[in-house]
Amino acid sequence: MRKIILAATALLTGLLAVAQNTTADNKNVQYHFFTNNIPSDWNYPLIGFVNNVNGNHASVQIGIVNSTSGYFGGLQAGFINSVGGNVTGIQTGFINSIGGNVKGIQSGFINSDNSDFSGIQSGFINSVGKSFYGIQYGFINSSSQVTGIQSGFINSAERITGLQHGFINTAKKLRGLQLGFINSVDRIEKGLPIGFLSFVKHGGYKAIEVSYNNINPINIAFKTGIREFYTYPVLAYDWRLTTDRLSFGYGIGSNLDISNRLFINPEMEWLHQVSLDFNHYSTLRCNLGIDISDNFEIVAGPSLVWQFKIDADDFHQNYTEWNPAIVSVNEIKIGWNAAVRYKF
């Protein structure tokens, strides 16, 4: 047994010596479990704590820290991964950084590419310095130009061609669809922002509206988006009531031009009374509008209102199953409304 151990030790020592001194192009090679340091185009798998390539590498790198100064093709997996040149393949880890163009997948907590990217970038923070083609998915996504899908909590792009989906979406130029809670775009080339609030700097629609209807005498709304599709929060007040005078809600609408000054203005609005009762109004409007100046327009028309109310004593009880008897009001009314808007 002792002779076998001595022979195995001698053999292992010899192999390490050969690995440390074998060269691909008469350069020093360190190739063992803890630290691997190889020259360019020495395309053997690197598995160790620290893997370093002084040049190009087309194979597999698995370790805590992986670094390649030139081109990389294959799989690079570790805690920290870095490639100075182009990448074709997969880079996965906690922090991933690439200096050149990418064709493949980059997956980790923080992903960064300084050039063009084609493929999938998925992580908590994703950043591409130039053009991105594919799917960018994470909490924070940033790219100069995006062709494809950008999906996350916060998305930012100089130009988006495709879908930008998240809680906050920002783009200087939009050609496609923005879908989120808050959308911001400088200019729409061709497309539509859809969200709770959408702000378009050039060519957008922003207006403050004061209106009257048969449900609430005073209504103030802020309408923003584009003329073809806008959204708005609204506050309503009814001085005729002794209590529960205030209501709040949200609506969507569109201005469909008939001529240079006339337009049809359909709207849907959902209004909830501030009350211990559950008192809700859903309203469908079909207005006719006229532009009286660059900053002012007037709209008026009929409306269809559905009121659904449950009194407080019944609403706050714990019911094990739905009981229609607790509904105090459930009816559809026909009404009308008129409004003045200031556009800015």
C-alpha angles and dihedrals in degrees: 000000000000090000091051092051091048091049092048091048091051091048093049091047090051093049092050090049090051091046092051094048103032110106136200093201103004093283127127115271125196110189118166140110102278104039127015118189117172138165128243120300094010088135102191123126114269116212116169147093093279122022119186128179120190095207134347127358131181109184138056129319118189120170148092094281122021121184131176121175097197136026121337129197124179133024124340112183126171147098093279120022126183133178123177098196138033123322131210110180138023130330115185131170145090096290120021125182130179127179101192139041120312132212109177140026132329114188129173147088094288120022124182134177123175097199139029121331129199117182135025127337113186128173147093092283120022125182132177120182099205134007123351124199118185134018124340110188128175147089094285120022126182132175139150096230125008127196108179130016129343111185129172146092093286120022126183131180139157089221129005123198107182129011128348109187128177148088093284121022124183129179136156093214127023127198105166135012133333112196119179149094094276122019126187126183132163097209135003113217093179124335147058138269113215120185147104088283126007123187121197115186100196119035095001132131123244123164142159111219131198113190146170128215138163092260099050125013094209124044128166120190137175111215120195139164126061129322092254093054129010136161131208144187114221138197121201133193131193114192091183091076123080093213138013093033098154127080133173134196152141136248148180129215149163137216110216110190119227095174138342091290108017125073141165114239117198115182140179118204135182116199128183125193118231097237145112085251120078100241116165133174126197113190133191115195134187108192133179113219138193131195107227094178142346090280106029135062134169126212132183138162149121125303139199114217128193113197120196118181138173118185118240097247091056098035095059097047119102109248120188091203137016114277116190090202091078091066108100098179128025111154145125120234133190116225144147140232141196129197145179119213130199111205121204 
